[in-house]
């Protein structure tokens, strides 16, 4: 937990902290467990399906023309 303290000893999987002689572990702030997962954010689309000023048919035709055009450079 993130209550601070000075590291006294550190081994492979054991960490001993000194938090002061007046530290009471029963009064430390409890960090609640997240038993639920928040919903993933919904982001707006970066590329519109139909750009402004074009119809759906024009957009489909331009995309198919771009996909069927020959490659500029072959790697």
Phi, psi and omega in degrees: 000172190253047180267003176084194180122166180257134182285121177269310184219140178225118175243196185306304181229018179237127180234118179256128181244146171251119185248016179102155185284343179263009181285128178245112183295339180286338182260007181289152181294132181274129177265114184291147176282141176272103180271358178231158180245128180293155179295148176290140180292148178258114181264149176289154180292137179282320180251121180289148180292319176234110178297156181292139180094353179239154174268172181295321181294319179296320180296315179298320180295317180294320180293319180293325177295321179291323180288327183269358180285152180291154181291144179287315181222137174260128180271000000 
